[in-house]
Amino acid sequence: MSRKISLNAHLALDADGSKEVEIVLLQITHPETEQVIRLSTDPTERISYQPLRYGTRSTWLGADPADDDQVFFFILVSVLLPDDQETAPPAARLLIEGVDNELTEVLRSTQARAAVSMAVVLASSPDVTEQEWHGFKLVSAEKSGEGITLTISRNPLTEEPWPAGRMTRERFPGLHP
């Protein structure tokens, strides 16, 4: 199955050497809070001096690039993009580096799973989405060395119940004379 990408992304991928930078944007929401966490894999521009923060301004998922509270903030993260295997649901892994134990405790302290969306954009055109994935849930958060590995996944279609209910006499009296 082919996917559509912009001409700039196509030229950057075909070039021997390109100055174009691909950025992964992440948006994390949680049902227990109204806060939206926006993260970027690139320090595209300086957002503030005190505290010193970098980030990417993009309109992806309705973010307002003029609002400093809606910027995708830069973090040191390695991203394994979602794979496309027939035998398993799509899954991606994020390795966030330079964190302390408090973040691990926060990630493990909730009962409900956080919702995660991902997109790939170019640094020169952060409003043009090259690829995106929605509907992921935070499955696990494992501490490893000085980082945390977050695994996000979708529920496989094979876990959907079928048939949804049993055709018993009590539930479907019209089927049983």
Secondary structure, 3 states (H helix, E strand, C coil): CCCCCCHHHHHHHHCCCCCCCEEEEEEEECCCCCCEEEEECCCCEEEECCCCEEEECCCHHHCCCCCHHHCEEECCEEEECCCCCCCCCCEEEEEEECCCHHHHHHHHCCCCCCEEEEEEEECCEEEEEEEEEEEEEEEEEEEECCEEEEEEECCCHHHCCCCCCCCCCCCCHHHCC
